[in-house]
Amino acid sequence: MSQLNMKIRKIAIVGGGTAGWLAANHLGLESTKRRGLEITVIESKDIPIIGVGEGTVSIIRKSLENFGINEAELLLRCDTTFKTGIKFIDWMAPKKNRKNNFFYHPFDTPYPSGLDSTNYWLWNKSCEFSALTKSYFVAEKNQCPKLRESSPYDGAVNYAYHFDAKKFADLLSDNAKRRFGIIHKIKTIISANLGENGFIKSLNYGDGEVEEFDFFIDCSGFNALLIDKVFDVPFINKGDQILADQALALQVKTESSDEIFPYTKATAHQAGWIWDIPLTTRRGTGFVYSSAHMSEQEAVAEFARYHGAGFREENVRKIPMKAGYREKFWVKNCVALGLAQGFIEPLEATSIVITDRCAELISHLLPEYLKDIDLRAKQINLRVQTIWERVIDFVQLHYLISDRRDSTFWHDCTENAKVSGVLSERLLMWKSFAPDHYDFSAEVEFFHRESFLCVLYGMDYPTLSLENTEEYMVFLKSKIDTHFKDAEALVGKLISHRQWLNEFYAYAANKQ
């Protein structure tokens, strides 16, 4: 029988880590509906995972719940904390009339009392824009977004997680093998063999074994063993839009009595920014910078100043970053996911969410027969390219609209960087009109109106306000006043992030 007339039954996921095991869980979930799928994850003991993707966005909760992973197990196994959003510090130039140089991009929606009050805010700007969300007040008081009695995957405000990336991959692995029967092999892949019409037919392992599969998912990280080494798919470099290309990473031990802030800190510096992510026993920190604007020696010195006493350069990991994505993500019977598909610096924690969405797409749209692959591949390639382009736009937005001009880096980010036509048109439009839901494509954009509102107006973007009637403005003010009262009542019911986690651990220990 011709290879192309065969049904897709045996699927190889090349590489583990977060990308590989997310793909395994999505495909495993699909295998409970489709007969005959056999899924194998092939990991090499010689290739460590990157392991700095410790932040997520809130839609990851849906995937984890669909996989059947208990939220309590996630908390217990992965040093997990809750994330209500990102706090951006020093992304704007200091000004006398700017009370605090920070803003939030929260997961909560900026609709006080359920009403869009953006135009009222543009008219009077009586508070920080993100204070139109309840998450703002939860974050500022270092509180947990869940009540003591909150159900799994449910909270008083929307949330995501911070976790240990290696432990998270292990949790996904255990779930995929136990719940979905995923096969796990520790093998080093040397090369691949092509069959008719250039489709991959089999993999050659380092121990001499040759194994055939019908479909291949390349999760081999920056090595891109299949999408690059076999199919030679070009990498589209976006370094002219995203200038940061290096990172220093350092883990810092914390004590059980230390407070835990329920957000990712993103603190700008003269050539990039610093991430600070709290887990239960440590903080994961990273110094992101542009090597064209700062030397490694200068970056280490600045990172040391951020940490103060106790900083040890020998404990710092140095990570090169190249922003961009593959020209095609699905070629013949191979799809690339995770770092093999593309990468963008970690400003908005986009790596895991892109992988999660693309893995879900593949699991739902995988055809029955190899001969039908080209139809699906064209559809997916167009969709995923748009996903990457719009995510790059959103990350670049943070740099582009800053009023910082205190270094060559910020001058280049704001005045000399290349900008996509879509983002340029949107920014021009948003000077006259506040972003609207109709400005976005819901199916292929992760960041919609609510996210853009928080970043644009957290950074003082100059949008004209519409003229509303006096009666309507009074009505909007009453809604905002009610929102502040409701937020105050909510924070009165919540407890500190650290206290909630300590009580959770104590409860879990007593249940054993």
N, C-alpha and C positions, 0 to 999 in steps of 0.2 A: 504493500500500500504506500502511496506517495506520502511523504512526511506532512505535506500541507493538508492532506485530507484526514489527518488524524485528529482526534479529540484532544483537548488540553486536559491532561490528567495529572501528570507529575510536574510539580512546580519547585524550582530551586531558588531559595533566597540566599544570595551570596553575600555573607557578612551578617553579623549580629548587631550588637549595640542597640541603641534606641530605635534607629531606623529599621533594622532587620526584624526586631521583635514586635514593633508596631505593625509592620507589614504582615508578620506571621499571625498576629491576633485578628487583624481585619480579614485576612484570607481564611483563617480558621473559623471565624464567625460565618463567613460566606459558605464554608464547607458544610455547615449544619443545614444549609438549604439546598446545596447542589451535590448531587451524587458523584462519588468517584474521585474527588480531589485528594491528592497526596502531596503534602507540603513539607519540604525539608529545608531547615536552616543550616547553612554550612559556615562555620566559624573557624578562623585560624588562630591557634594559640600564640602565634608569633606577631600578631598585629593588635596592639591595644586600641581601645576606643578613645576618641578625643576627650569625652567626658566633662565638658564645661557647660553643656546645655542644661543648666539647673533651674531655669525659669520657664513657665508655660503661660498660656492664655486660657481664658475660662472655658472655651469649648472643649478642652481636653477632658473635662468631667463627663461629657456625654459619651465619648469613646470608651473611657475606663468603665463606666457603668454598663455600657453595651457589652463589653468584654466579660462582664461578670466579676470584675475585681472589686472587692469590698474596700470602701474608703478607709475603714479602720486598719486594714492590712497595709494600705499605702502609707498611712501615717506611721505605723509601727515599724515598717521595714526600711523606709527610704529617708529617714531623718527629715520628714516632710514638715513644712510650715505653710501657712496660707498667704496668698498674695492677692491683695485687693486692686493692684495696679502698679504703676511706676511713678516714682517721685523724681522729677527732673530739677536739678539744682544747678544754678549758675549758667544756664543756657542763654541768659540775656545779660546785657551790660548793666552794671550797677547804675541806679538812678536815685536821685534824692526822693522822688515821689513814688518809688517802688518799694513798698513796705518789706516784702520778702521776695527774694529772687529765686522762687521755685514755683512749680505747678505740677499737677497730677494728671496723668492719663489713667483714669480709673476704669474698671470693668463695669461699674454702675453707669446708668444712663443719666445725662445732665438735664433731666426733665423734672423740676421740682413739683411735687404733688401731682405727678403724671402729666404735666403740661409743658409744652415747648415754650420756654421763656427767653429764647436766645435774643430776639429783637429787643426785649425790655432790657436785658443785660447790656447789649450793645449801646443802648441809649444812655444808661447811667453808670454801668460798671461799678456797682456798689460793693462788690465782693469778688474774691477770686472766682474765675469761671467754674473751676472744678468744685467749688463749694455748693454748686447747684446739684451735686450728687451727695448721697448719704455716705458714700465711701470716703469722701474727704474727711469727715469728722471721725470716722472709725480709724482711718490711717493716722491722723494727727494725734490721737490718743493712744496709739499702739494697741488697739483692741483687736480681739479675734472677730472675724466676720460671721462667726456662727454663735448662736445661743447655746447654752448647755444642753438644751433639749432638741436642738436642730437635728433633723434626719440626715442620713448619709447623702452626700452630694447636694445638700441644700443649706442655705445660709440666710442671714438677715440682709446681707447685700451680696452681690455677685462676687465670685472669687475664683482664683486658680491656685497653683501650688508652686513652691520652691522645693526641690528635692536633690538628693545625691544621684547624679546621672547614672553611675555604675549600678547602684542598688535598684534604681528604677528599671534599668534594662533587665536585671536579674528577676525582678518581680514580673515583668512582661513575659520573660522566658518561661518561668515556672507556670504561669497561667496558660500560656499557649500550649505547652506540653501536656499539662494536666487536663485542661478543659477541652482542647481541640485536637489532641493527639498529634501535635506537630513533631516531626522527626528532627532530631538535633545531632549533627555530626561535627566533630572536631577534625578538620582536614585543611591542608594547605593546597589551594588551587594553583596549578602551574600554568595552565593554558586552557583554551576551549577549542573544540573542533566544530567546523561548520558543515552543514549538510546542504541539501538542495536549496537553490534560490538564496543562499547566504544566511539561512537560519542557523542558530546555534543548535547543535545536536547533542553534544556531551561535554563534560568537564574532565580534565586530566588532573589527578591529585598527585601530591608529592610522593606518596607511597607506591605509585605505579598503577593504582586503580583508575579505571575510566568508568564514569557513570552518565547515563543518558537521562535527559529531562525533556519535557515539552515546552516549558516556559521558564524564563529566568528573570529574577529581580535583582538588580545590581545595587546592593547596599554596602559596598566595599569602601565607602568613605572617599577621601581624596585620591586614593589609588585608582578608583573607577576601573576595575579590572575588566569589565565587559564593555560598558558604554564607550570607554576611551581606548583601552588596549585592543579590543576586538573590532569594534565598529568605527573607531577613530572619529567620534562625533566632536566637532569643535566646541570649545568653551567660549562663550560670549562674555568678555571682560567688561565689567561695569565700574572699573576703577576711576573712570573720569566723572562718575556721578557720586560714588561713595569713596571718599579719599582715605579713610582709615584702613590700614592694611596689616597692622601688627597688634598683638595683644600679649600682655604679661599677666599670668594668672597665679594667685596665691590663696591658699586656704588658711584661715585664722581660727584657732580654737576659741570657743566661748564657754562660759560657765552656766550651770543650770539656773542660776539666779539672774543672769543678764536678761534685760528686756529684749523682745523680738519685735522689730518693726514689721508690719504686715504688708510690705511692698518691696519692690526692687528700687534701690537708690541708683540714679544715673547722674553723676556729678561731672559737669563739663570742666575741661582744663584747656590750656592754650593750644593743644594739638589733638584733641579728641575728648574722651570721657572715661570715667571710672565706674564699673559696676560693683555693687555691694549687695550680696544676696544672703539673707540669714537662714540658716538651717537650725535644727534643734541643738546641735553640738558644735557648730562652727559657722563661720561666714565664708562664702566663696566670693573672692574679689578679683577684679581684673582691670588692667590699665590698657585701654584701647587708644591707639595713636596712629598717626600718619608718618611713615618713615621718611617721607619727602619733606616733612616739616619738623621732625624731632629725631635725634639720634637715639639709639638704644641706651647709651649711657645716660643721656638726659632723662629718658623715660623711666629708667630704674631709679634715678635720683628723685624724680617727682613722685613715683609710687612709694618710695621709702618715706617721703615727707607725709604722704597721706596716712601711712600706718604708724609712723612714729617709732617709739622704742620697741624693740623686739623684731623688727624687720630683718630678714635674712635673705640675701639675694640668692643663695644656693637653693632655697626652697621655691623659687619662682620658676614657673613653666613659661617658655617662650613659644608663642603660637603665631605662625604666619597666616594671614587671611587674604584671600583673593575674592573680591565680590564679583558675582556673575552666575551664569547658569549654562547648561548644555543647550546647544542649538536645537536638538531634539531630545526628548525624554523617553520616547518609545520608538525603538528601531527593530524591525522584524519581530522576533519573539523575545525581546529583552526590554525591560523598563528600568530606568534608574530612579532611585529614591535617596533621600538624605543628602549627605555631602557629595555623593557621586552625581547627584542631579544638579546641585548648585549650592551657593553659600552667600550669605550676606552678614555683615557684622551684627552682633547680638543685641542691638539697641532696643528692639521691641519684641525680643524672644520669639522670632519668627521661624527658627529652624524646625522645632518640633511640630509646630502647627502646620507648616507646609507639608512636612513628611506625613503627618497624620491625615490631612485632607487628601493628598495624592494617593496614599495607600488605600484609603476608603474608596476613592474613585476607581482604582484598578480592580479592587475586589468586586465592586458592583458591575463594572463594565467589561470584565474579562470575557471574551467570546468563548463559545463552546468548541469551535474548530479553528485550527491554525490558519486555514485559508481565509478566514474573516478578519484577521488581525489588522490588515491595512486600513480598513474602514474605521475601526476603533482608534488606531494609532493617530490618524490624522486629527480626529476629534479631540483626543486627549492632548496632543502636542500643542494645538492652538489654545486650549483652555489653560494649560499649565504655563505656557509662555506669558499669557496675560496675568496669571497669578503672580509670577515673578516680577513682571514689569510694574504692577501696581504696588507690590510690597516695597520694591526699591524706591518708588516715588514717595511712599509714606515715610520710610526711614530718612530719605534725603530731605524731606520737608523740615525735619527738626533742625538741621544745619542751615538750610537755605533761608529760612525766615528769621533767623537770629539777628539781633542788632549788634552783636559782638564784632569788634574790629580791632581787638587788642593783639592780634598776631597775624602772620601771613596765612596760617591755616584757616582762620575764620574769614579772612578776606577772600581766600580762594573758594571756600565753601559757599559763601554768600554771593560772590560776584563773578567768579571765574569758572565754576563748575558747570558741566553740561547738564541740561535739564530736559526731561522728556517733553514732547509736545503736549501730551495729556496733562501733565502737572502744570506746565506753563499756562495752558488755557484755563485750567481750573483756578489757579491763583489769580489770574486776571479777572475772572468772573466773580471770585469771592471777595474782591474789593468792592463790588457793587451789591452782591447778594450773599447772604450767609449760605453755607452748604445746605443742600436739600437732598432728601432721599433719592430723588430722581437723577442726581448727579452720579450715582454709583450703580454698578452692575452687581446685584446681590449674589449671583451664582459664582463669580470668580474673584471677588474682592473680599479679603479678610477684614479690612478696616473700612468702616462705613462712616456715615455722617457723624455719629456720636464721637468716634475717635478723632476725626478731623476737627470737630468743634473744640474739643479739649486741648489739642495741640495748638491750633491756630490762635485761640483766644487766651490760652495760657501764655502764649508768646506775643500777645498784643497785636495780632494781625489787624490792619485797619479796614474793617468792613463798614460800609455805610449802614445806618439803622433806618428802618422804614418808619414812616410817620403813622402811628396808630392813634385811635381816638383816646381822649382822656379817660373815658369810662373803661376802655379795655386795658389801659395801662394801670389803672387802679385795681382792676381785677387781677392782672398778672402779679402786681405787688402783693396782693393778699395771698396768692398762691405761694409765692416765695416766702412770705412770713410764716405761713403754715408749714412749709418745708423745713425751715429752721427750727421750729418748735418740735416737729416730728423727729428731726435728726437728733435734737437734744434729748428727747425721750428715748430714742433708740440707744444712744451711747450710755444712757443710764441703766439699760438692761444688760449691756454687754460687759464682759470681763476682759482683762488684759490677755494679749496673745499668749504670753508665756504661762499665765495662770491656767488658761483653757487647756493648753497642751500638757501641763503638769498634771492637772486633774484627769485628763484623758489617759495618760500613762498609768496613773495610780489605779484608775478604774479597771484598765486592761490587765494590770498585774493581779488585782484581786479576783478577776474572773478566771484566772488560770488555775 
